């Protein structure tokens, strides 16, 4: 799962950076999305990993889901970027990252592949 999380981490941070290029106090700066924000999104979307995990490990689950979807051609980077940009412009950061995770999970489920993602 670590390699999936590494890919997802890069995709999420790149999409967040591009989403802020045109406006706001962070315009043009590289964005590093906080693990606590991603972990909370996992909790609030109802994804229940088996066992006990630290907040960092739960954030890795978020990143692994995005990485899995990308590497399996279920979602393209452009789609991640467009969805995150839309969600960030219409609500809070927390709501945006919950929305992106829900969107990605729905795309994976529509391909019938969800059962293998967290195993």
N, C-alpha and C positions, 0 to 999 in steps of 0.2 A: 504494500500500500504506500510505502514511502516514495517510490518513484512517481506514483499517481499524484500524491500530495505535492511533490516538487513541481510537477507540470502545472497543476491547478494553481499553486501559489504564484507562479510566474504569469499565468494568464489573468488571474484576478488583479494582481498589482498593475499589470500593463493596462488592462481595461479601465481600472480606476484612475490611473494617471492620464490616459487619453480622455476620459470623461470630464476631467477638470481642466483641460488645457485652455479652454476659452473663457472660464469665469472663476470667480471666487478667489479667496486669499491664497490658495495653493496652486493657482494657475501656472502651468509650466514646470511645476516641481514633481519629482518622482514620488509617487504615493506608495506607502506600505500599509496595507489594510491590517488593522489590529486583530490579533488572534482572538481577543475577547469578543470582538464584534462578530466574527465568524462562528465562534463557539456558541454564542447566544442565539444566532440564527439557526444553528442545528437544533438546539433545544426547543426553540419556538416553532419550528416546522414539524416537530413530532418524530424526528428520526431517532430511533432508539438503538444505539449501538450496544452490543452484548458486553457485559463487564463494566468495570470502573475505569474511567479515563480522566486525565487531567484536562484542563481547559485547552492547553496547547494541542493535546491529542485529539480533542473534539474538533478544533479548528482544522487539524490535518484531515479529518473526515470530510469536512466541507470541501477542502481543496482537492482531495482525492476524487470526490464525486464529479467536480468540474473537470479534473484531469482525465478521468475515465471517459466522460462524455466527449471530450475533445479528441482523445487518442483513438476512440472508436467511431469517429466521424459522425457522432450524433449531434454535435453542436460545433459550429465554426467560431473562430475567434471574433470575427466581425459580428456574429450574433450575440456573443457574450458582451462585447463592447456596446452594441446598440441597446440591448436590454438593460444593462447597468446604467447607461447614460440616461435612458428614459426614466428608470426607477429613481435615480438620484435627483433628477430634476423635479420629480413630483412628490417627494416625501423625505423622510429622515434617512440617515445612513442605515440605521438598523432595519427599517422597512425595506430599503433597497436591497440589502444583502439577503434578507429573508425571501424577498421576491425573486432574486436571481437564483437562489438555491431551489425554491419551489419550481421555478420555470425549468431548471436543468433536470430535476428529478422527474418532472412530468414528461420531458423529452425522452429520458432514459426509459421510463415506464411504457411510453407509447411504442417503443421498440421491443418491449418484452424482456428487457435486460436487467431490471432492477435487482432481482434476487442475487445476482453474482457480484454486485458492486462492492458491498461491504464485507464479503467473505475473504 
